[in-house]
Amino acid sequence: MTRRNPFEELEQLFERMSQQVEPGEWRGIGGSAVPVDLLDSGDDFVIIADLPGYARDDIDLTVAEETLRIDAERDTDEEAGEIIRQERRRGSASRSVRLPEPVDETETTATYRDGVLRVTLPKVTPEDDGQRIDIE
């Protein structure tokens, strides 16, 4: 008789509840979502995401239309032997984070250290106080 993993059911329940709270932003592929913090540091938005167990090359970042997309995928260790217990998440994870204001996509930077991804997105600053219009 195969014993069911009660934590797997709890994770699935948490995923469904999270999708209802933040529709369109908290998406898991293969049951895995990326937890993030979004900070406003004045001139920049900073997103800090936990991606433990992924290599830097496994992570893909894109920013467009005030949305940062994080995609990560890692290989499984299935060839290492028969799985007797599986608690670690496998496969892919993703997250889309909607930003409150436009950002300068070309100046965005990211670092990844000890399983933590840090993305700095500079806010778009107005060129000046506007364009003066002469009245004829």
C-alpha positions in Angstrom: 0.0 0.0 0.0 1.3 3.4 -1.0 1.3 6.0 1.7 0.0 9.5 0.7 2.0 12.6 1.5 -0.3 15.0 3.5 2.0 17.9 2.9 1.5 17.6 -0.8 -2.2 18.2 -0.3 -1.5 21.2 1.9 0.8 22.7 -0.8 -1.8 22.2 -3.5 -4.4 23.9 -1.2 -2.1 26.8 -0.5 -1.4 27.2 -4.3 -5.1 27.4 -5.0 -5.8 29.9 -2.2 -2.8 32.1 -3.4 -4.2 32.2 -6.9 -7.5 33.5 -5.6 -5.8 36.2 -3.5 -3.4 37.5 -6.3 -4.9 36.4 -9.6 -2.4 36.5 -12.4 0.6 37.2 -10.3 1.2 34.1 -8.3 1.5 31.3 -10.8 3.2 28.0 -10.2 4.4 25.6 -12.9 4.4 22.1 -11.6 3.1 23.2 -8.3 5.9 25.6 -7.5 5.6 29.4 -7.2 8.3 31.9 -6.3 7.8 34.0 -3.1 8.8 37.6 -3.5 9.2 40.9 -1.7 8.6 44.1 -3.6 10.3 47.2 -2.1 10.2 50.9 -3.0 13.6 52.4 -2.3 12.8 55.9 -3.7 14.5 55.9 -7.1 14.1 52.1 -7.6 11.9 49.2 -7.1 13.7 46.2 -5.6 12.3 42.7 -5.9 13.8 40.0 -3.7 12.9 36.4 -4.6 13.7 33.1 -3.0 15.0 30.5 -5.5 16.9 28.0 -3.4 18.5 25.1 -5.3 18.6 26.8 -8.7 21.8 27.7 -10.5 22.2 31.2 -11.9 22.0 29.9 -15.4 18.7 28.2 -14.6 16.9 31.6 -14.0 15.4 33.7 -16.8 14.3 37.3 -16.1 12.2 39.5 -18.4 10.7 42.9 -17.8 8.0 44.4 -20.1 5.0 46.7 -19.7 5.5 47.2 -15.9 5.8 43.5 -15.2 8.8 41.5 -14.1 8.7 37.8 -15.1 10.8 35.3 -13.2 11.2 31.8 -14.7 13.4 29.1 -13.3 13.9 25.5 -14.3 16.2 22.8 -12.9 16.9 19.2 -13.9 15.6 16.4 -11.7 17.9 13.8 -10.2 15.8 10.9 -11.5 18.8 9.1 -13.0 20.4 9.1 -9.5 18.2 6.3 -8.3 14.7 5.3 -7.3 12.9 8.0 -5.3 11.8 6.6 -1.9 10.8 9.9 -0.4 10.3 13.2 -2.3 9.9 16.4 -0.3 12.0 18.8 -2.4 10.3 20.6 -5.3 11.3 19.6 -8.7 11.2 21.1 -12.1 10.1 24.7 -12.8 8.9 27.7 -10.9 7.7 31.1 -12.2 6.3 34.4 -11.0 5.0 37.5 -12.6 5.2 40.7 -10.5 3.2 43.8 -11.6 5.1 47.0 -10.8 3.2 50.0 -9.5 5.0 52.5 -11.9 6.9 52.3 -15.2 10.6 51.3 -14.9 13.7 51.8 -17.1 14.0 48.3 -18.6 17.4 49.0 -20.0 18.9 49.9 -16.6 17.5 47.0 -14.7 20.1 44.9 -12.8 20.0 41.5 -11.0 22.2 39.6 -8.6 21.8 36.0 -7.4 23.6 34.8 -4.2 22.9 31.9 -1.8 19.5 31.1 -3.4 18.2 34.7 -3.2 17.6 36.7 -6.4 17.7 40.6 -6.1 16.4 42.6 -9.0 16.8 46.4 -9.0 14.4 48.2 -11.4 15.1 52.0 -11.7 11.9 54.1 -11.9 11.3 56.2 -15.0 11.9 59.8 -14.2 10.2 62.6 -16.1 12.6 64.4 -18.5 11.7 67.8 -17.1 8.6 69.8 -16.1 7.1 69.2 -19.6 7.3 70.9 -22.9 6.5 74.6 -23.2 3.9 75.3 -25.9 3.8 78.7 -27.5 0.4 80.1 -28.3 0.0 81.7 -31.8 
